[in-house]
Amino acid sequence: MTRIGLIKEGKTPADNRVSLTPAQCKWIHKNVPQVQIVVQSSPDRCFSDREYQSAGAEITDDMNDCDILLGIKEVPVGHLIAGKTYMFFSHTKKKQPHNQKLLRAILGKILG
């Protein structure tokens, strides 16, 4: 089983957008039984933890058991979990100085 985790946004100010809505999680739960959606609890999302739980998602603070982690904004370097696949938006391609530390940290965790 593949576990997809929806991480809470760690960037300040917190973004309330989501990578998957509860309706999309419900569809995945119903139509793709080999994928489990795990949602990291967050008070800042535009959807509540209860809405995700009602859609069949597991609510937790621990993302270590997830295979893929989805977010909206850059993940703070200190929040990165080694060995995980991350999908989130960032401006690292534009070589913005404030995102270079994140790019180096990700490459270090991938390349060792």
MODELLER restraints for C-alpha pairs under 7 A, 6 or more apart:
rsr = mdl.restraints
at = mdl.atoms
rsr.add(forms.Gaussian(group=physical.xy_distance, feature=features.Distance(at['CA:1:A'], at['CA:34:A']), mean=4.88, stdev=0.5))
rsr.add(forms.Gaussian(group=physical.xy_distance, feature=features.Distance(at['CA:1:A'], at['CA:35:A']), mean=5.75, stdev=0.5))
rsr.add(forms.Gaussian(group=physical.xy_distance, feature=features.Distance(at['CA:2:A'], at['CA:34:A']), mean=6.28, stdev=0.5))
rsr.add(forms.Gaussian(group=physical.xy_distance, feature=features.Distance(at['CA:2:A'], at['CA:35:A']), mean=4.82, stdev=0.5))
rsr.add(forms.Gaussian(group=physical.xy_distance, feature=features.Distance(at['CA:2:A'], at['CA:36:A']), mean=6.23, stdev=0.5))
rsr.add(forms.Gaussian(group=physical.xy_distance, feature=features.Distance(at['CA:2:A'], at['CA:67:A']), mean=6.28, stdev=0.5))
rsr.add(forms.Gaussian(group=physical.xy_distance, feature=features.Distance(at['CA:3:A'], at['CA:35:A']), mean=5.81, stdev=0.5))
rsr.add(forms.Gaussian(group=physical.xy_distance, feature=features.Distance(at['CA:3:A'], at['CA:36:A']), mean=4.80, stdev=0.5))
rsr.add(forms.Gaussian(group=physical.xy_distance, feature=features.Distance(at['CA:3:A'], at['CA:37:A']), mean=5.92, stdev=0.5))
rsr.add(forms.Gaussian(group=physical.xy_distance, feature=features.Distance(at['CA:3:A'], at['CA:38:A']), mean=6.74, stdev=0.5))
rsr.add(forms.Gaussian(group=physical.xy_distance, feature=features.Distance(at['CA:3:A'], at['CA:66:A']), mean=4.75, stdev=0.5))
rsr.add(forms.Gaussian(group=physical.xy_distance, feature=features.Distance(at['CA:3:A'], at['CA:67:A']), mean=5.36, stdev=0.5))
rsr.add(forms.Gaussian(group=physical.xy_distance, feature=features.Distance(at['CA:3:A'], at['CA:68:A']), mean=6.66, stdev=0.5))
rsr.add(forms.Gaussian(group=physical.xy_distance, feature=features.Distance(at['CA:4:A'], at['CA:36:A']), mean=6.19, stdev=0.5))
rsr.add(forms.Gaussian(group=physical.xy_distance, feature=features.Distance(at['CA:4:A'], at['CA:37:A']), mean=5.00, stdev=0.5))
rsr.add(forms.Gaussian(group=physical.xy_distance, feature=features.Distance(at['CA:4:A'], at['CA:38:A']), mean=5.98, stdev=0.5))
rsr.add(forms.Gaussian(group=physical.xy_distance, feature=features.Distance(at['CA:4:A'], at['CA:66:A']), mean=5.64, stdev=0.5))
rsr.add(forms.Gaussian(group=physical.xy_distance, feature=features.Distance(at['CA:4:A'], at['CA:67:A']), mean=6.01, stdev=0.5))
rsr.add(forms.Gaussian(group=physical.xy_distance, feature=features.Distance(at['CA:4:A'], at['CA:68:A']), mean=4.85, stdev=0.5))
rsr.add(forms.Gaussian(group=physical.xy_distance, feature=features.Distance(at['CA:4:A'], at['CA:69:A']), mean=5.90, stdev=0.5))
rsr.add(forms.Gaussian(group=physical.xy_distance, feature=features.Distance(at['CA:5:A'], at['CA:37:A']), mean=5.97, stdev=0.5))
rsr.add(forms.Gaussian(group=physical.xy_distance, feature=features.Distance(at['CA:5:A'], at['CA:38:A']), mean=4.61, stdev=0.5))
rsr.add(forms.Gaussian(group=physical.xy_distance, feature=features.Distance(at['CA:5:A'], at['CA:39:A']), mean=5.59, stdev=0.5))
rsr.add(forms.Gaussian(group=physical.xy_distance, feature=features.Distance(at['CA:5:A'], at['CA:63:A']), mean=6.42, stdev=0.5))
rsr.add(forms.Gaussian(group=physical.xy_distance, feature=features.Distance(at['CA:5:A'], at['CA:66:A']), mean=5.63, stdev=0.5))
rsr.add(forms.Gaussian(group=physical.xy_distance, feature=features.Distance(at['CA:5:A'], at['CA:68:A']), mean=6.09, stdev=0.5))
rsr.add(forms.Gaussian(group=physical.xy_distance, feature=features.Distance(at['CA:5:A'], at['CA:69:A']), mean=4.68, stdev=0.5))
rsr.add(forms.Gaussian(group=physical.xy_distance, feature=features.Distance(at['CA:5:A'], at['CA:70:A']), mean=6.10, stdev=0.5))
rsr.add(forms.Gaussian(group=physical.xy_distance, feature=features.Distance(at['CA:6:A'], at['CA:38:A']), mean=6.26, stdev=0.5))
rsr.add(forms.Gaussian(group=physical.xy_distance, feature=features.Distance(at['CA:6:A'], at['CA:39:A']), mean=4.76, stdev=0.5))
rsr.add(forms.Gaussian(group=physical.xy_distance, feature=features.Distance(at['CA:6:A'], at['CA:40:A']), mean=5.96, stdev=0.5))
rsr.add(forms.Gaussian(group=physical.xy_distance, feature=features.Distance(at['CA:6:A'], at['CA:69:A']), mean=5.92, stdev=0.5))
rsr.add(forms.Gaussian(group=physical.xy_distance, feature=features.Distance(at['CA:6:A'], at['CA:70:A']), mean=4.97, stdev=0.5))
rsr.add(forms.Gaussian(group=physical.xy_distance, feature=features.Distance(at['CA:6:A'], at['CA:71:A']), mean=6.16, stdev=0.5))
rsr.add(forms.Gaussian(group=physical.xy_distance, feature=features.Distance(at['CA:7:A'], at['CA:39:A']), mean=6.51, stdev=0.5))
rsr.add(forms.Gaussian(group=physical.xy_distance, feature=features.Distance(at['CA:7:A'], at['CA:40:A']), mean=5.18, stdev=0.5))
rsr.add(forms.Gaussian(group=physical.xy_distance, feature=features.Distance(at['CA:7:A'], at['CA:69:A']), mean=6.39, stdev=0.5))
rsr.add(forms.Gaussian(group=physical.xy_distance, feature=features.Distance(at['CA:7:A'], at['CA:70:A']), mean=6.04, stdev=0.5))
rsr.add(forms.Gaussian(group=physical.xy_distance, feature=features.Distance(at['CA:7:A'], at['CA:71:A']), mean=5.58, stdev=0.5))
rsr.add(forms.Gaussian(group=physical.xy_distance, feature=features.Distance(at['CA:8:A'], at['CA:40:A']), mean=5.69, stdev=0.5))
rsr.add(forms.Gaussian(group=physical.xy_distance, feature=features.Distance(at['CA:8:A'], at['CA:41:A']), mean=6.73, stdev=0.5))
rsr.add(forms.Gaussian(group=physical.xy_distance, feature=features.Distance(at['CA:8:A'], at['CA:42:A']), mean=5.57, stdev=0.5))
rsr.add(forms.Gaussian(group=physical.xy_distance, feature=features.Distance(at['CA:9:A'], at['CA:15:A']), mean=6.26, stdev=0.5))
rsr.add(forms.Gaussian(group=physical.xy_distance, feature=features.Distance(at['CA:9:A'], at['CA:71:A']), mean=6.75, stdev=0.5))
rsr.add(forms.Gaussian(group=physical.xy_distance, feature=features.Distance(at['CA:9:A'], at['CA:73:A']), mean=6.80, stdev=0.5))
rsr.add(forms.Gaussian(group=physical.xy_distance, feature=features.Distance(at['CA:10:A'], at['CA:75:A']), mean=6.13, stdev=0.5))
rsr.add(forms.Gaussian(group=physical.xy_distance, feature=features.Distance(at['CA:10:A'], at['CA:76:A']), mean=6.13, stdev=0.5))
rsr.add(forms.Gaussian(group=physical.xy_distance, feature=features.Distance(at['CA:11:A'], at['CA:73:A']), mean=6.90, stdev=0.5))
rsr.add(forms.Gaussian(group=physical.xy_distance, feature=features.Distance(at['CA:11:A'], at['CA:74:A']), mean=6.79, stdev=0.5))
rsr.add(forms.Gaussian(group=physical.xy_distance, feature=features.Distance(at['CA:11:A'], at['CA:75:A']), mean=6.77, stdev=0.5))
rsr.add(forms.Gaussian(group=physical.xy_distance, feature=features.Distance(at['CA:11:A'], at['CA:76:A']), mean=6.54, stdev=0.5))
rsr.add(forms.Gaussian(group=physical.xy_distance, feature=features.Distance(at['CA:14:A'], at['CA:44:A']), mean=6.70, stdev=0.5))
rsr.add(forms.Gaussian(group=physical.xy_distance, feature=features.Distance(at['CA:16:A'], at['CA:44:A']), mean=5.41, stdev=0.5))
rsr.add(forms.Gaussian(group=physical.xy_distance, feature=features.Distance(at['CA:16:A'], at['CA:45:A']), mean=4.16, stdev=0.5))
rsr.add(forms.Gaussian(group=physical.xy_distance, feature=features.Distance(at['CA:16:A'], at['CA:46:A']), mean=5.22, stdev=0.5))
rsr.add(forms.Gaussian(group=physical.xy_distance, feature=features.Distance(at['CA:17:A'], at['CA:45:A']), mean=6.21, stdev=0.5))
rsr.add(forms.Gaussian(group=physical.xy_distance, feature=features.Distance(at['CA:17:A'], at['CA:46:A']), mean=6.21, stdev=0.5))
rsr.add(forms.Gaussian(group=physical.xy_distance, feature=features.Distance(at['CA:17:A'], at['CA:72:A']), mean=6.93, stdev=0.5))
rsr.add(forms.Gaussian(group=physical.xy_distance, feature=features.Distance(at['CA:18:A'], at['CA:45:A']), mean=6.82, stdev=0.5))
rsr.add(forms.Gaussian(group=physical.xy_distance, feature=features.Distance(at['CA:18:A'], at['CA:72:A']), mean=6.50, stdev=0.5))
rsr.add(forms.Gaussian(group=physical.xy_distance, feature=features.Distance(at['CA:19:A'], at['CA:70:A']), mean=6.35, stdev=0.5))
rsr.add(forms.Gaussian(group=physical.xy_distance, feature=features.Distance(at['CA:19:A'], at['CA:71:A']), mean=5.84, stdev=0.5))
rsr.add(forms.Gaussian(group=physical.xy_distance, feature=features.Distance(at['CA:19:A'], at['CA:72:A']), mean=6.17, stdev=0.5))
rsr.add(forms.Gaussian(group=physical.xy_distance, feature=features.Distance(at['CA:22:A'], at['CA:51:A']), mean=6.22, stdev=0.5))
rsr.add(forms.Gaussian(group=physical.xy_distance, feature=features.Distance(at['CA:22:A'], at['CA:52:A']), mean=4.95, stdev=0.5))
rsr.add(forms.Gaussian(group=physical.xy_distance, feature=features.Distance(at['CA:22:A'], at['CA:55:A']), mean=5.58, stdev=0.5))
rsr.add(forms.Gaussian(group=physical.xy_distance, feature=features.Distance(at['CA:23:A'], at['CA:55:A']), mean=6.69, stdev=0.5))
rsr.add(forms.Gaussian(group=physical.xy_distance, feature=features.Distance(at['CA:25:A'], at['CA:37:A']), mean=6.59, stdev=0.5))
rsr.add(forms.Gaussian(group=physical.xy_distance, feature=features.Distance(at['CA:25:A'], at['CA:55:A']), mean=6.20, stdev=0.5))
rsr.add(forms.Gaussian(group=physical.xy_distance, feature=features.Distance(at['CA:25:A'], at['CA:57:A']), mean=6.80, stdev=0.5))
rsr.add(forms.Gaussian(group=physical.xy_distance, feature=features.Distance(at['CA:26:A'], at['CA:55:A']), mean=4.60, stdev=0.5))
rsr.add(forms.Gaussian(group=physical.xy_distance, feature=features.Distance(at['CA:26:A'], at['CA:56:A']), mean=6.01, stdev=0.5))
rsr.add(forms.Gaussian(group=physical.xy_distance, feature=features.Distance(at['CA:29:A'], at['CA:36:A']), mean=6.70, stdev=0.5))
rsr.add(forms.Gaussian(group=physical.xy_distance, feature=features.Distance(at['CA:29:A'], at['CA:56:A']), mean=6.46, stdev=0.5))
rsr.add(forms.Gaussian(group=physical.xy_distance, feature=features.Distance(at['CA:37:A'], at['CA:57:A']), mean=5.15, stdev=0.5))
rsr.add(forms.Gaussian(group=physical.xy_distance, feature=features.Distance(at['CA:37:A'], at['CA:58:A']), mean=6.52, stdev=0.5))
rsr.add(forms.Gaussian(group=physical.xy_distance, feature=features.Distance(at['CA:38:A'], at['CA:57:A']), mean=5.50, stdev=0.5))
rsr.add(forms.Gaussian(group=physical.xy_distance, feature=features.Distance(at['CA:38:A'], at['CA:58:A']), mean=4.70, stdev=0.5))
rsr.add(forms.Gaussian(group=physical.xy_distance, feature=features.Distance(at['CA:38:A'], at['CA:59:A']), mean=5.97, stdev=0.5))
rsr.add(forms.Gaussian(group=physical.xy_distance, feature=features.Distance(at['CA:39:A'], at['CA:57:A']), mean=6.50, stdev=0.5))
rsr.add(forms.Gaussian(group=physical.xy_distance, feature=features.Distance(at['CA:39:A'], at['CA:58:A']), mean=5.99, stdev=0.5))
rsr.add(forms.Gaussian(group=physical.xy_distance, feature=features.Distance(at['CA:39:A'], at['CA:59:A']), mean=4.87, stdev=0.5))
rsr.add(forms.Gaussian(group=physical.xy_distance, feature=features.Distance(at['CA:39:A'], at['CA:60:A']), mean=6.21, stdev=0.5))
rsr.add(forms.Gaussian(group=physical.xy_distance, feature=features.Distance(at['CA:40:A'], at['CA:59:A']), mean=5.87, stdev=0.5))
rsr.add(forms.Gaussian(group=physical.xy_distance, feature=features.Distance(at['CA:40:A'], at['CA:60:A']), mean=5.05, stdev=0.5))
rsr.add(forms.Gaussian(group=physical.xy_distance, feature=features.Distance(at['CA:40:A'], at['CA:61:A']), mean=4.91, stdev=0.5))
rsr.add(forms.Gaussian(group=physical.xy_distance, feature=features.Distance(at['CA:40:A'], at['CA:62:A']), mean=6.96, stdev=0.5))
rsr.add(forms.Gaussian(group=physical.xy_distance, feature=features.Distance(at['CA:40:A'], at['CA:63:A']), mean=6.97, stdev=0.5))
rsr.add(forms.Gaussian(group=physical.xy_distance, feature=features.Distance(at['CA:41:A'], at['CA:49:A']), mean=6.12, stdev=0.5))
rsr.add(forms.Gaussian(group=physical.xy_distance, feature=features.Distance(at['CA:41:A'], at['CA:59:A']), mean=5.99, stdev=0.5))
rsr.add(forms.Gaussian(group=physical.xy_distance, feature=features.Distance(at['CA:41:A'], at['CA:60:A']), mean=5.80, stdev=0.5))
rsr.add(forms.Gaussian(group=physical.xy_distance, feature=features.Distance(at['CA:41:A'], at['CA:61:A']), mean=5.73, stdev=0.5))
rsr.add(forms.Gaussian(group=physical.xy_distance, feature=features.Distance(at['CA:49:A'], at['CA:59:A']), mean=6.77, stdev=0.5))
rsr.add(forms.Gaussian(group=physical.xy_distance, feature=features.Distance(at['CA:53:A'], at['CA:59:A']), mean=6.51, stdev=0.5))
rsr.add(forms.Gaussian(group=physical.xy_distance, feature=features.Distance(at['CA:67:A'], at['CA:84:A']), mean=5.97, stdev=0.5))
rsr.add(forms.Gaussian(group=physical.xy_distance, feature=features.Distance(at['CA:67:A'], at['CA:85:A']), mean=6.53, stdev=0.5))
rsr.add(forms.Gaussian(group=physical.xy_distance, feature=features.Distance(at['CA:68:A'], at['CA:84:A']), mean=6.16, stdev=0.5))
rsr.add(forms.Gaussian(group=physical.xy_distance, feature=features.Distance(at['CA:68:A'], at['CA:85:A']), mean=4.82, stdev=0.5))
rsr.add(forms.Gaussian(group=physical.xy_distance, feature=features.Distance(at['CA:68:A'], at['CA:86:A']), mean=5.91, stdev=0.5))
rsr.add(forms.Gaussian(group=physical.xy_distance, feature=features.Distance(at['CA:69:A'], at['CA:85:A']), mean=6.14, stdev=0.5))
rsr.add(forms.Gaussian(group=physical.xy_distance, feature=features.Distance(at['CA:69:A'], at['CA:86:A']), mean=4.80, stdev=0.5))
rsr.add(forms.Gaussian(group=physical.xy_distance, feature=features.Distance(at['CA:69:A'], at['CA:87:A']), mean=6.25, stdev=0.5))
rsr.add(forms.Gaussian(group=physical.xy_distance, feature=features.Distance(at['CA:70:A'], at['CA:86:A']), mean=6.00, stdev=0.5))
rsr.add(forms.Gaussian(group=physical.xy_distance, feature=features.Distance(at['CA:70:A'], at['CA:87:A']), mean=4.93, stdev=0.5))
rsr.add(forms.Gaussian(group=physical.xy_distance, feature=features.Distance(at['CA:70:A'], at['CA:88:A']), mean=6.01, stdev=0.5))
rsr.add(forms.Gaussian(group=physical.xy_distance, feature=features.Distance(at['CA:71:A'], at['CA:87:A']), mean=6.31, stdev=0.5))
rsr.add(forms.Gaussian(group=physical.xy_distance, feature=features.Distance(at['CA:71:A'], at['CA:88:A']), mean=4.82, stdev=0.5))
rsr.add(forms.Gaussian(group=physical.xy_distance, feature=features.Distance(at['CA:72:A'], at['CA:88:A']), mean=5.07, stdev=0.5))
rsr.add(forms.Gaussian(group=physical.xy_distance, feature=features.Distance(at['CA:72:A'], at['CA:89:A']), mean=5.67, stdev=0.5))
rsr.add(forms.Gaussian(group=physical.xy_distance, feature=features.Distance(at['CA:73:A'], at['CA:88:A']), mean=5.85, stdev=0.5))
rsr.add(forms.Gaussian(group=physical.xy_distance, feature=features.Distance(at['CA:73:A'], at['CA:89:A']), mean=5.23, stdev=0.5))
rsr.add(forms.Gaussian(group=physical.xy_distance, feature=features.Distance(at['CA:73:A'], at['CA:90:A']), mean=6.24, stdev=0.5))
rsr.add(forms.Gaussian(group=physical.xy_distance, feature=features.Distance(at['CA:74:A'], at['CA:88:A']), mean=6.45, stdev=0.5))
rsr.add(forms.Gaussian(group=physical.xy_distance, feature=features.Distance(at['CA:74:A'], at['CA:89:A']), mean=6.22, stdev=0.5))
rsr.add(forms.Gaussian(group=physical.xy_distance, feature=features.Distance(at['CA:74:A'], at['CA:90:A']), mean=5.36, stdev=0.5))
rsr.add(forms.Gaussian(group=physical.xy_distance, feature=features.Distance(at['CA:77:A'], at['CA:102:A']), mean=5.62, stdev=0.5))
rsr.add(forms.Gaussian(group=physical.xy_distance, feature=features.Distance(at['CA:77:A'], at['CA:105:A']), mean=6.57, stdev=0.5))
rsr.add(forms.Gaussian(group=physical.xy_distance, feature=features.Distance(at['CA:82:A'], at['CA:109:A']), mean=5.53, stdev=0.5))
rsr.add(forms.Gaussian(group=physical.xy_distance, feature=features.Distance(at['CA:83:A'], at['CA:109:A']), mean=6.92, stdev=0.5))
rsr.add(forms.Gaussian(group=physical.xy_distance, feature=features.Distance(at['CA:83:A'], at['CA:110:A']), mean=6.94, stdev=0.5))
rsr.add(forms.Gaussian(group=physical.xy_distance, feature=features.Distance(at['CA:91:A'], at['CA:99:A']), mean=6.89, stdev=0.5))
rsr.add(forms.Gaussian(group=physical.xy_distance, feature=features.Distance(at['CA:92:A'], at['CA:99:A']), mean=5.52, stdev=0.5))
rsr.add(forms.Gaussian(group=physical.xy_distance, feature=features.Distance(at['CA:92:A'], at['CA:100:A']), mean=6.46, stdev=0.5))
rsr.add(forms.Gaussian(group=physical.xy_distance, feature=features.Distance(at['CA:92:A'], at['CA:103:A']), mean=6.47, stdev=0.5))
